[in-house]
Amino acid sequence: MYIAIEGPIGVGKTTLARHLADHLNAELLLEVVEENPFLPLFYQDPQRYAFKVQVFFLLSRYKQLLPLSQPSLFTGAVVADYLFDKDYIFASLNLKDAEWELYADLYAHLSPKLPAPDLTIYLRAPVPVLLERIHRRGRPFEREISPEYLTRLTEAYDRHFERYPHPLWVLDNTEINYAENPADREWVAREVLQRVGQANL
């Protein structure tokens, strides 16, 4: 069982991934964020560093997810706090012209080599909620994120998942409190198992 959790910055992906992995006794895959050396520079000068930051993310996420294409290495459940498509969504906002074309070519060659999740959970929340959570998280390089950028990003996520061809669960993250409420965590876990057809496990 391979579960991916996706959504815009600050929506609560990692928190839910940790709780789900613990509840399902699954392996947890967390995306590499703070190890990207270009990310702080990108928020200071997006035009200059966008291509570098996106290619770093593309390759690091590809390397991390590639073992999932070899079932012998993952015999149990896996919960990831990102979807490989994530990189394409961000790149579509941040790149243009020749850099976008080169990136899109790289993505097109790498993406088919990775398996699709058995279920993707798309977390949504209003932009003011995202901004408050980003501020509370306190990553220095995220201080430059603007409401306008988050709005564009949320719209890009919505467009992507409108045509997403794999099993999808859209979950409003303002209506539940899985961060603090054990009952909500158990409800999410039950829903996940039902949606992947393993309710009896």
GUGUDO-406677 format. One line per 4 residues: number of its first residue (from 0); their letters; for each residue y, x, z of N, C-alpha, C. Coordinates in nm, 4 decimals. Last residue first. Layout:
NUM = a = Y/X/Z/Y/X/Z/Y/X/Z | ...
# end
This chain:
200 = lnaq = -0.4923/-0.7741/0.7263/-0.5141/-0.6356/0.7685/-0.4478/-0.6110/0.9040 | -0.4410/-1.0198/0.6246/-0.5500/-1.0109/0.7217/-0.5733/-0.8710/0.7727 | -0.2462/-0.9946/0.4331/-0.2101/-1.0615/0.5583/-0.3178/-1.0479/0.6650 | -0.2058/-0.8698/0.1913/-0.2889/-0.8058/0.2918/-0.2619/-0.8660/0.4297
196 = gvrq = -0.0360/-0.9341/-0.0193/-0.1710/-0.9888/-0.0187/-0.2623/-0.9230/0.0807 | 0.2213/-0.8664/-0.0095/0.1338/-0.7735/-0.0832/-0.0114/-0.8156/-0.0747 | 0.3228/-1.0735/0.1417/0.3711/-1.0571/0.0041/0.2907/-0.9574/-0.0768 | 0.1979/-1.0359/0.3872/0.1693/-1.1558/0.3095/0.2073/-1.1376/0.1630
192 = lver = 0.3165/-0.7952/0.4677/0.1727/-0.8022/0.4462/0.1334/-0.9241/0.3645 | 0.5883/-0.8765/0.4855/0.5480/-0.7697/0.3935/0.3993/-0.7799/0.3630 | 0.5764/-1.0678/0.6892/0.6181/-1.1063/0.5540/0.5742/-1.0032/0.4515 | 0.5050/-0.9053/0.9054/0.4145/-1.0116/0.8604/0.4477/-1.0537/0.7182
188 = avwe = 0.7370/-0.7444/0.9204/0.6068/-0.6834/0.8924/0.5064/-0.7872/0.8431 | 0.9311/-0.9365/0.9866/0.9417/-0.8614/0.8611/0.8061/-0.8015/0.8243 | 0.8329/-1.0158/1.2395/0.8434/-1.1131/1.1302/0.8504/-1.0423/0.9954 | 0.8610/-0.7816/1.3872/0.7265/-0.8351/1.3630/0.7275/-0.9353/1.2476
184 = rdap = 1.1394/-0.7622/1.3893/1.0590/-0.6563/1.3289/0.9188/-0.7065/1.2951 | 1.2059/-0.9919/1.5316/1.2480/-0.9792/1.3921/1.1676/-0.8716/1.3206 | 1.0974/-0.9227/1.7787/1.0462/-1.0401/1.7082/1.0840/-1.0358/1.5604 | 1.2530/-0.7019/1.8632/1.1123/-0.6832/1.8255/1.0546/-0.8014/1.7476
180 = neay = 1.5724/-0.6272/1.7764/1.4906/-0.7424/1.8138/1.3452/-0.7232/1.7692 | 1.7173/-0.4128/1.6796/1.7114/-0.4323/1.8244/1.6153/-0.5417/1.8681 | 1.6844/-0.4003/1.4042/1.7167/-0.2767/1.4761/1.6947/-0.2923/1.6263 | 1.6521/-0.6506/1.3032/1.5289/-0.5748/1.3264/1.5574/-0.4436/1.4008
176 = niet = 1.7982/-0.9078/1.2981/1.8371/-0.7885/1.3733/1.7117/-0.7087/1.4063 | 1.9219/-1.1136/1.0276/1.8175/-1.0697/1.1193/1.8641/-0.9417/1.1879 | 2.1365/-1.1569/0.8669/2.0763/-1.2739/0.9294/1.9637/-1.2389/1.0269 | 2.2180/-0.9404/0.7317/2.3110/-0.9904/0.8338/2.2521/-1.1086/0.9097
172 = ndlv = 2.0509/-0.8703/0.5295/2.0421/-0.7920/0.6523/2.1459/-0.8339/0.7570 | 1.8594/-1.0627/0.3304/1.9955/-1.0542/0.3831/1.9909/-0.9877/0.5203 | 1.6401/-0.9483/0.0918/1.6535/-0.9801/0.2339/1.7978/-0.9585/0.2784 | 1.4234/-1.0011/-0.1661/1.5653/-0.9834/-0.1360/1.5903/-1.0345/0.0056
168 = wlph = 1.1452/-0.8489/-0.2791/1.1880/-0.9385/-0.1724/1.3336/-0.9070/-0.1407 | 0.9385/-0.8110/-0.5651/1.0671/-0.7902/-0.4992/1.0898/-0.8949/-0.3913 | 0.7255/-0.6551/-0.7976/0.7372/-0.7435/-0.6807/0.8590/-0.7087/-0.5956 | 0.9162/-0.5644/-1.1001/0.8071/-0.5475/-1.0037/0.8273/-0.6398/-0.8823
164 = pyre = 1.1359/-0.5606/-1.2710/1.0112/-0.6225/-1.3171/0.8955/-0.6197/-1.2172 | 1.4691/-0.6584/-1.2318/1.3645/-0.5715/-1.1784/1.2277/-0.6339/-1.2066 | 1.6975/-0.7887/-1.2988/1.5998/-0.7675/-1.4056/1.4847/-0.6751/-1.3624 | 1.8390/-0.7990/-1.0648/1.8267/-0.9228/-1.1424/1.7200/-0.9104/-1.2507
160 = fhrd = 1.8593/-0.5409/-0.9795/1.7486/-0.6202/-0.9279/1.7387/-0.7582/-0.9916 | 2.0898/-0.4548/-1.1188/1.9604/-0.3889/-1.1378/1.8447/-0.4794/-1.0956 | 2.2914/-0.6214/-1.0226/2.2554/-0.6245/-1.1653/2.1176/-0.5641/-1.1876 | 2.2940/-0.5392/-0.7526/2.2619/-0.6779/-0.7890/2.2191/-0.6878/-0.9347
156 = yaet = 2.3744/-0.2706/-0.7809/2.2432/-0.3034/-0.7244/2.2017/-0.4455/-0.7640 | 2.6318/-0.3121/-0.8807/2.5331/-0.2411/-0.9638/2.3915/-0.2677/-0.9135 | 2.7509/-0.4364/-0.6614/2.7384/-0.5103/-0.7874/2.6357/-0.4450/-0.8792 | 2.7445/-0.2208/-0.4828/2.6708/-0.3436/-0.4525/2.6497/-0.4268/-0.5785
152 = lrtl = 2.9194/-0.0448/-0.6170/2.7801/-0.0082/-0.5940/2.6949/-0.1315/-0.5666 | 3.1611/-0.1810/-0.6089/3.1012/-0.1477/-0.7387/2.9534/-0.1156/-0.7238 | 3.1903/-0.1828/-0.3284/3.1840/-0.3081/-0.4037/3.1188/-0.2852/-0.5393 | 3.2085/0.0885/-0.2697/3.0960/0.0109/-0.2167/3.0799/-0.1221/-0.2897
148 = yeps = 3.4526/0.1447/-0.3984/3.3290/0.2090/-0.4442/3.2072/0.1312/-0.3955 | 3.6265/-0.0134/-0.2456/3.6128/-0.0372/-0.3898/3.4836/0.0232/-0.4434 | 3.6135/0.0980/0.0087/3.5616/-0.0375/-0.0122/3.5402/-0.0669/-0.1602 | 3.5133/0.4472/-0.0202/3.6130/0.3405/-0.0215/3.5470/0.2035/-0.0341
144 = iere = 3.4244/0.7319/0.1575/3.3748/0.6175/0.0812/3.4724/0.5012/0.0927 | 3.4966/0.9406/0.3187/3.5804/0.9164/0.2006/3.5338/0.7956/0.1186 | 3.3068/0.9715/0.5112/3.4354/0.9149/0.5522/3.5234/0.8772/0.4328 | 3.0757/1.0993/0.4537/3.0853/0.9595/0.4112/3.2192/0.8955/0.4467
140 = fprg = 3.0772/1.3495/0.5636/3.1023/1.3417/0.4197/3.1115/1.1982/0.3688 | 3.0159/1.2983/0.8392/3.1501/1.3409/0.7977/3.1779/1.3201/0.6490 | 2.8561/1.0141/0.9561/2.8388/1.1308/0.8701/2.9759/1.1734/0.8161 | 2.8659/0.7870/1.1298/2.9441/0.9062/1.1570/2.9146/1.0287/1.0745
136 = rrhi = 2.7740/0.5286/1.1849/2.6769/0.6365/1.1630/2.7429/0.7735/1.1767 | 3.0070/0.3777/1.1942/2.9307/0.3958/1.3177/2.8315/0.5110/1.3048 | 3.0768/0.3813/0.9224/3.1665/0.4414/1.0213/3.0911/0.4707/1.1516 | 2.8612/0.2384/0.8206/2.8842/0.3761/0.7758/2.9727/0.4490/0.8763
132 = rell = 2.9057/-0.0070/0.9451/2.7842/0.0685/0.9769/2.7976/0.2138/0.9346 | 3.1473/-0.0836/0.8282/3.1386/-0.0693/0.9733/3.0176/0.0141/1.0117 | 3.0743/-0.0968/0.5575/3.1759/-0.0011/0.6014/3.1690/0.0225/0.7519 | 2.8897/-0.3101/0.5649/2.8475/-0.1759/0.5230/2.9460/-0.0702/0.5735
128 = vpvp = 3.0605/-0.5188/0.6373/2.9504/-0.4816/0.7265/2.9020/-0.3410/0.6929 | 3.2294/-0.5310/0.4123/3.2845/-0.4978/0.5446/3.1773/-0.4568/0.6454 | 3.0312/-0.6006/0.2071/3.0953/-0.4692/0.2103/3.1588/-0.4384/0.3462 | 2.7368/-0.7749/0.3283/2.8737/-0.7708/0.2766/2.9360/-0.6327/0.2938
124 = arly = 2.4041/-0.6768/0.2286/2.5004/-0.7053/0.3349/2.6397/-0.6995/0.2742 | 2.0535/-0.6568/0.1513/2.1913/-0.6863/0.1135/2.2757/-0.7121/0.2383 | 1.7630/-0.4846/0.0499/1.8491/-0.5264/0.1602/1.9916/-0.5464/0.1105 | 1.4802/-0.5388/-0.1098/1.6202/-0.5147/-0.1425/1.7062/-0.5721/-0.0313
120 = itld = 1.1731/-0.4018/-0.1034/1.2613/-0.4854/-0.0228/1.4048/-0.4452/-0.0551 | 0.9032/-0.4041/-0.3201/1.0341/-0.3458/-0.2935/1.1166/-0.4468/-0.2142 | 0.5576/-0.3476/-0.3216/0.6661/-0.4383/-0.2857/0.7929/-0.3565/-0.2637 | 0.4178/-0.1509/-0.4424/0.3524/-0.2811/-0.4328/0.4526/-0.3885/-0.3929
116 = papl = 0.6265/0.0526/-0.6605/0.5831/0.0047/-0.5283/0.5067/-0.1271/-0.5394 | 0.4952/0.2316/-0.9417/0.5849/0.1280/-0.8897/0.5356/0.0849/-0.7523 | 0.4505/0.5897/-0.9661/0.3991/0.4534/-0.9524/0.5067/0.3573/-0.9031 | 0.5884/0.8090/-1.2170/0.5798/0.7656/-1.0778/0.5284/0.6221/-1.0694
112 = kpsl = 0.6274/0.8655/-1.4778/0.5218/0.9415/-1.4109/0.4995/0.8951/-1.2662 | 0.8505/0.7308/-1.5733/0.7163/0.6755/-1.6006/0.6030/0.7472/-1.5300 | 1.0705/0.9058/-1.4802/1.0394/0.7778/-1.4160/0.8993/0.7250/-1.4466 | 1.1070/1.1316/-1.6494/1.0457/1.1446/-1.5173/0.9950/1.0119/-1.4608
108 = hayl = 1.2292/1.0538/-1.8854/1.1066/1.1342/-1.8924/1.0340/1.1406/-1.7581 | 1.4522/0.9142/-1.8023/1.3545/0.8464/-1.8881/1.2240/0.9234/-1.8979 | 1.5949/1.1137/-1.6667/1.5385/1.0015/-1.5927/1.4279/0.9326/-1.6736 | 1.6763/1.2745/-1.8841/1.5915/1.3286/-1.7777/1.5206/1.2160/-1.7029
104 = dayl = 1.8372/1.0866/-2.0183/1.7202/1.1439/-2.0851/1.6235/1.2022/-1.9829 | 2.0370/1.0415/-1.8329/1.9513/0.9296/-1.8726/1.8257/0.9792/-1.9425 | 2.1599/1.2995/-1.8296/2.0929/1.2459/-1.7111/1.9939/1.1359/-1.7500 | 2.2636/1.3058/-2.0896/2.1655/1.4060/-2.0473/2.0888/1.3572/-1.9259
100 = ewea = 2.4395/1.0864/-2.0788/2.3319/1.0889/-2.1770/2.2230/1.1886/-2.1386 | 2.6159/1.1673/-1.8749/2.5345/1.0472/-1.8577/2.4166/1.0481/-1.9548 | 2.7313/1.3904/-1.9993/2.6569/1.4069/-1.8741/2.5673/1.2869/-1.8480 | 2.8612/1.2781/-2.2186/2.7474/1.3672/-2.2409/2.6653/1.3871/-2.1140
96 = dkln = 2.9711/0.9767/-2.0624/2.9688/1.0604/-2.1833/2.8443/1.1499/-2.1872 | 2.9378/0.9825/-1.7020/2.9805/0.9244/-1.8292/2.9644/1.0263/-1.9408 | 2.8481/0.8891/-1.3626/2.8452/0.9775/-1.4796/2.8946/0.9049/-1.6040 | 2.8553/0.6964/-1.1620/2.9232/0.8237/-1.1398/2.9314/0.9143/-1.2622
92 = lsaf = 2.7097/0.4684/-1.2218/2.8470/0.4538/-1.1756/2.9248/0.5849/-1.1835 | 2.4658/0.5658/-1.2955/2.5329/0.4762/-1.3901/2.6786/0.4520/-1.3510 | 2.3887/0.7008/-1.0668/2.4328/0.7785/-1.1829/2.5070/0.6916/-1.2831 | 2.3061/0.4881/-0.9028/2.4232/0.5676/-0.8664/2.4773/0.6436/-0.9874
88 = iydk = 2.0833/0.4013/-1.0548/2.1909/0.3084/-1.0211/2.3191/0.3851/-0.9879 | 1.9220/0.6288/-1.0593/1.9760/0.5775/-1.1847/2.0941/0.4840/-1.1589 | 1.8504/0.6459/-0.7920/1.9286/0.7524/-0.8518/1.9951/0.7072/-0.9817 | 1.6977/0.4152/-0.7512/1.8240/0.4336/-0.6809/1.9121/0.5355/-0.7515
84 = dfly = 1.4485/0.4297/-0.8624/1.5553/0.3682/-0.9422/1.6932/0.3902/-0.8817 | 1.2934/0.5112/-0.6498/1.3354/0.6123/-0.7470/1.4483/0.5601/-0.8353 | 1.4069/0.3832/-0.3390/1.3353/0.3586/-0.4638/1.3825/0.4633/-0.5638 | 1.3720/0.4510/0.0136/1.4446/0.4509/-0.1136/1.3489/0.4218/-0.2274
80 = davv = 1.2177/0.4872/0.2325/1.3489/0.4255/0.2530/1.4370/0.4364/0.1276 | 0.8729/0.3945/0.2120/0.9825/0.4827/0.1731/1.1158/0.4117/0.1916 | 0.5577/0.3897/0.3463/0.6854/0.3189/0.3465/0.7949/0.4202/0.3168 | 0.2177/0.3623/0.2721/0.3370/0.4471/0.2643/0.4586/0.3566/0.2635
76 = agtf = -0.1184/0.3467/0.3945/0.0063/0.2834/0.3549/0.1206/0.3847/0.3584 | -0.3780/0.5625/0.2766/-0.3314/0.4524/0.3601/-0.2056/0.3907/0.3038 | -0.4232/0.7712/0.1093/-0.5276/0.6697/0.1169/-0.4859/0.5499/0.2011 | -0.2877/0.9871/-0.0756/-0.2327/0.8808/0.0091/-0.3332/0.7655/0.0134
72 = lspq = -0.4322/1.1575/-0.2322/-0.3445/1.2180/-0.1331/-0.2872/1.1144/-0.0363 | -0.5671/1.0014/-0.4111/-0.6475/1.0769/-0.3159/-0.5630/1.1396/-0.2060 | -0.3737/0.8967/-0.5865/-0.4224/0.8154/-0.4739/-0.5021/0.8932/-0.3707 | -0.1081/1.0239/-0.7123/-0.2433/1.0770/-0.6892/-0.3016/1.0071/-0.5669
68 = slpl = 0.1418/0.9300/-0.7092/0.0670/0.9025/-0.8325/-0.0757/0.9556/-0.8241 | 0.2482/1.0311/-0.4824/0.2015/0.8923/-0.4763/0.1259/0.8534/-0.6028 | 0.3469/1.2845/-0.5486/0.2124/1.2749/-0.4906/0.1594/1.1319/-0.4810 | 0.6161/1.2118/-0.6370/0.5087/1.2413/-0.7330/0.3688/1.2362/-0.6714
64 = lqky = 0.8144/1.1870/-0.4473/0.7346/1.0690/-0.4797/0.6151/1.0986/-0.5707 | 0.9292/1.4413/-0.4310/0.8785/1.3773/-0.3100/0.7842/1.2617/-0.3404 | 1.0089/1.4957/-0.6899/0.9097/1.5826/-0.6271/0.8479/1.5157/-0.5039 | 1.2022/1.2898/-0.7191/1.0850/1.2950/-0.8063/0.9738/1.3783/-0.7407
60 = rsll = 1.3911/1.3645/-0.5306/1.3181/1.2387/-0.5131/1.1929/1.2351/-0.5996 | 1.4784/1.6057/-0.6427/1.4201/1.6057/-0.5078/1.3400/1.4782/-0.4837 | 1.5755/1.5235/-0.8958/1.4608/1.6144/-0.8868/1.3974/1.6123/-0.7480 | 1.7865/1.3455/-0.8226/1.6812/1.3062/-0.9161/1.5566/1.3927/-0.8976
56 = ffvq = 1.9537/1.5002/-0.6560/1.8819/1.3850/-0.6027/1.7653/1.3466/-0.6920 | 2.0408/1.6892/-0.8491/1.9727/1.7325/-0.7274/1.8915/1.6176/-0.6686 | 2.1639/1.5181/-1.0301/2.0444/1.5917/-1.0733/1.9686/1.6445/-0.9524 | 2.3812/1.4218/-0.8749/2.2789/1.3295/-0.9255/2.1519/1.4020/-0.9679
52 = vkfa = 2.5328/1.6481/-0.8185/2.4759/1.5722/-0.7071/2.3641/1.4806/-0.7553 | 2.6029/1.7296/-1.0782/2.5236/1.8173/-0.9924/2.4567/1.7385/-0.8799 | 2.7590/1.5138/-1.1670/2.6357/1.5496/-1.2371/2.5454/1.6348/-1.1488 | 2.9766/1.5102/-0.9777/2.8855/1.3966/-0.9943/2.7531/1.4375/-1.0595
48 = yrqp = 3.1745/1.7004/-0.9428/3.0430/1.7259/-0.8836/2.9410/1.6147/-0.9065 | 3.4095/1.6198/-1.0747/3.3591/1.7566/-1.0912/3.2139/1.7709/-1.0486 | 3.4497/1.3562/-0.9957/3.4383/1.3890/-1.1375/3.3750/1.5267/-1.1596 | 3.4739/1.3645/-0.7097/3.3605/1.3005/-0.7782/3.3436/1.3447/-0.9232
44 = dqyf = 3.5598/1.5439/-0.4738/3.5970/1.5558/-0.6151/3.4842/1.4977/-0.7006 | 3.4679/1.4586/-0.2242/3.6021/1.5156/-0.2351/3.6514/1.5181/-0.3797 | 3.2133/1.3721/-0.2727/3.3065/1.2753/-0.2151/3.4506/1.3262/-0.2184 | 3.1041/1.6147/-0.3683/3.1178/1.4987/-0.4570/3.2188/1.3986/-0.4019
40 = lplf = 3.0899/1.7749/-0.1474/3.1858/1.8102/-0.2520/3.2095/1.6939/-0.3465 | 2.8794/1.6535/-0.0075/3.0147/1.6545/0.0509/3.1223/1.6858/-0.0528 | 2.6726/1.6989/-0.2130/2.7173/1.5660/-0.1738/2.8548/1.5666/-0.1054 | 2.5668/1.9429/-0.2777/2.6788/1.8967/-0.3587/2.7395/1.7654/-0.3084
36 = pnee = 2.3448/1.9953/-0.1260/2.4645/2.0765/-0.1015/2.5875/2.0278/-0.1764 | 2.1437/1.7776/0.0358/2.2052/1.7934/-0.0958/2.3365/1.8696/-0.0785 | 2.0625/1.7268/0.2887/2.0251/1.8568/0.2342/2.0827/1.8792/0.0952 | 2.1282/1.4682/0.3469/2.2180/1.5712/0.3971/2.1812/1.7103/0.3476
32 = vvel = 1.9037/1.3453/0.2005/2.0461/1.3149/0.1793/2.1318/1.4336/0.2192 | 1.5957/1.2673/0.0955/1.6747/1.3840/0.1322/1.8203/1.3533/0.0986 | 1.4351/0.9747/0.2243/1.5034/1.0479/0.1186/1.5819/1.1648/0.1766 | 1.1227/0.9626/0.3857/1.2672/0.9487/0.3962/1.3332/1.0319/0.2876
28 = llea = 0.8265/0.8005/0.4310/0.8951/0.8902/0.3379/1.0449/0.8624/0.3461 | 0.5672/0.7660/0.6576/0.7090/0.7400/0.6334/0.7652/0.8456/0.5390 | 0.2524/0.6058/0.6547/0.3289/0.7301/0.6389/0.4721/0.6951/0.6004 | 0.1874/0.3402/0.8924/0.1998/0.3952/0.7574/0.2719/0.5293/0.7608
24 = nlhd = 0.1447/0.1359/1.0794/0.0736/0.2629/1.0904/0.0711/0.3344/0.9549 | 0.3087/-0.0763/1.0717/0.1957/-0.0796/0.9788/0.1090/0.0455/0.9872 | 0.5024/-0.0051/1.2599/0.4275/-0.1301/1.2779/0.3006/-0.1319/1.1923 | 0.6035/0.2335/1.1506/0.5419/0.2336/1.2836/0.4529/0.1114/1.3016
20 = alhr = 0.7055/0.1415/0.9107/0.6017/0.2452/0.9097/0.5289/0.2493/1.0439 | 0.8987/-0.0396/1.0050/0.7839/-0.0860/0.9276/0.6708/0.0154/0.9290 | 1.0784/0.1311/1.1389/1.0103/0.0245/1.2124/0.8868/-0.0233/1.1375 | 1.1597/0.2979/0.9241/1.0964/0.3550/1.0448/1.0181/0.2484/1.1217
16 = altt = 1.2731/0.1107/0.7504/1.1577/0.1905/0.7082/1.0849/0.2492/0.8289 | 1.4911/0.0148/0.8960/1.3797/-0.0744/0.8668/1.2558/0.0042/0.8271 | 1.6442/0.2534/0.9035/1.6044/0.1859/1.0275/1.4847/0.0953/1.0037 | 1.6864/0.3007/0.6320/1.6059/0.3943/0.7103/1.5587/0.3310/0.8407
12 = kgvg = 1.8467/0.0758/0.5516/1.7177/0.1077/0.4897/1.6294/0.1939/0.5801 | 2.0976/-0.0336/0.6122/1.9918/-0.0326/0.7136/1.8542/0.0015/0.6610 | 2.3246/-0.0088/0.4587/2.2673/-0.1427/0.4739/2.1539/-0.1481/0.5758 | 2.4510/0.2307/0.3941/2.4818/0.1681/0.5214/2.4145/0.0351/0.5474
8 = ipge = 2.4635/0.1913/0.0451/2.4873/0.2806/0.1580/2.5208/0.1997/0.2834 | 2.2442/-0.0747/-0.0802/2.3598/0.0149/-0.0807/2.3733/0.0965/0.0475 | 1.8830/-0.0554/-0.1165/2.0073/-0.1261/-0.0934/2.1213/-0.0269/-0.0841 | 1.5281/-0.0650/-0.0387/1.6447/-0.0208/-0.1154/1.7652/-0.1084/-0.0851
4 = iaiy = 1.2080/0.0460/0.0321/1.3221/-0.0298/0.0835/1.4483/0.0249/0.0178 | 0.8716/0.0131/-0.0732/1.0004/0.0809/-0.0858/1.1105/-0.0117/-0.0365 | 0.5334/0.0605/-0.0014/0.6498/-0.0249/0.0186/0.7751/0.0597/0.0040 | 0.2112/0.0660/-0.0959/0.3340/0.1443/-0.1109/0.4523/0.0482/-0.1072
0 = m = -0.1186/0.0845/0.0000/0.0000/0.0000/0.0000/0.1241/0.0885/0.0000
# end
